[in-house]
Amino acid sequence: MQDHQGARLLFLGEQALAQGFALIGFETWPDASVAQLDEVLNSLRHEPRGAFVVIDQQLAAADSQLLPRIAAEGRHVVVIEVPSLADPQGFHLDIDDQVQALLGEQRVED
C-alpha cells in the first residue's frame, strides 16, 4: 500500500480494471462482491485517515447497504465509479439526467 498524503487508494471491481489500478498503487479487490464492498466501506468509516475508493459500475449498481450512507456523509471517504472495459459507452451517472434536463434538447458533444 502506498501513502498518498495519508489517504488510502482502493479499487473494487472487475479483474481487468483491478490490474490497471494495482499498477498505479491502488489496493485492489478483483471481482469484489457487494458483501466485500460493504465490509471495506465499513472499515474505512472507522479509520481516521481519508480514502479514495473507485468501484466499477456493476458494483455501484448493486444493492450495497453502506454505499448510499458513505455518499450522504460526504466525509473522509470519497467513492467514484468507473465504466466497465467491456461497455464504456454504457456508462451512466445520475448527474447525466440532471444535466440533460438543464440542457433540454441540446446535447453535449464529445
C-alpha positions in Angstrom: 0.0 0.0 0.0 1.3 3.4 -0.9 0.9 6.5 1.2 -0.6 9.4 -0.8 -0.9 12.3 1.7 -2.2 9.7 4.2 -5.2 8.7 2.2 -5.8 5.1 1.1 -6.4 4.4 -2.6 -8.7 1.4 -3.2 -10.3 -0.2 -6.2 -13.1 -2.8 -6.1 -14.5 -4.3 -9.3 -13.8 -6.3 -12.4 -10.5 -8.2 -12.7 -9.3 -6.4 -15.8 -9.7 -2.9 -14.3 -8.2 -4.1 -11.0 -4.9 -5.0 -12.8 -4.6 -1.4 -14.0 -5.4 0.1 -10.7 -2.9 -2.2 -9.0 -0.2 -0.9 -11.4 -0.7 2.6 -10.2 -0.6 1.7 -6.5 -4.2 1.1 -5.5 -5.2 -1.7 -3.1 -7.5 -3.9 -5.2 -10.3 -6.3 -4.7 -10.7 -8.0 -8.1 -14.3 -9.2 -8.8 -15.4 -7.9 -5.4 -18.8 -8.8 -4.1 -21.3 -6.5 -2.5 -20.5 -8.0 0.9 -16.8 -7.3 0.3 -17.7 -3.7 -0.7 -19.7 -3.2 2.5 -17.0 -4.7 4.6 -14.4 -2.4 3.1 -16.6 0.7 3.4 -17.4 -0.1 7.0 -13.8 -0.4 7.9 -13.0 2.9 6.2 -15.7 4.7 8.1 -13.9 3.9 11.3 -10.4 4.9 10.1 -9.1 8.4 10.9 -7.5 8.9 7.6 -9.2 9.5 4.3 -9.8 7.1 1.4 -10.4 7.4 -2.3 -12.4 4.4 -3.4 -13.0 3.5 -7.1 -15.7 0.9 -7.9 -16.9 -0.4 -11.2 -20.3 0.5 -12.5 -21.7 -3.0 -11.9 -20.7 -2.9 -8.2 -22.1 0.7 -7.9 -25.5 -0.5 -9.1 -25.5 -3.5 -6.7 -27.5 -3.5 -3.5 -24.9 -2.1 -1.1 -26.1 -1.2 2.3 -23.3 1.3 3.0 -22.7 2.9 -0.3 -25.6 5.4 0.0 -24.6 6.2 3.6 -21.0 6.9 2.6 -22.2 9.2 -0.2 -24.5 11.0 2.1 -21.9 11.5 4.8 -19.5 13.2 2.5 -16.7 12.9 5.0 -13.3 11.4 4.6 -14.3 8.6 2.2 -14.8 9.5 -1.4 -16.3 6.9 -3.8 -16.4 7.2 -7.5 -17.5 4.8 -10.2 -15.9 3.9 -13.5 -17.3 2.1 -16.6 -16.6 -1.5 -17.5 -13.9 -2.1 -20.0 -16.4 -4.2 -21.9 -19.1 -1.5 -22.2 -17.5 2.0 -21.8 -20.4 3.6 -23.8 -23.0 2.2 -21.4 -21.6 4.3 -18.6 -24.3 6.4 -17.0 -24.3 8.6 -13.8 -27.3 10.1 -12.1 -25.9 13.5 -12.8 -26.2 12.8 -16.5 -30.0 13.0 -16.3 -29.8 16.3 -14.4 -27.5 17.8 -16.9 -29.8 16.6 -19.8 -32.8 18.2 -18.0 -31.0 21.5 -17.8 -29.9 21.5 -21.4 -33.2 20.3 -22.8 -32.9 19.2 -26.4 -29.3 20.4 -26.7 -26.7 17.7 -26.5 -23.2 17.9 -25.0 -20.8 16.8 -27.8 -17.8 14.6 -27.0 
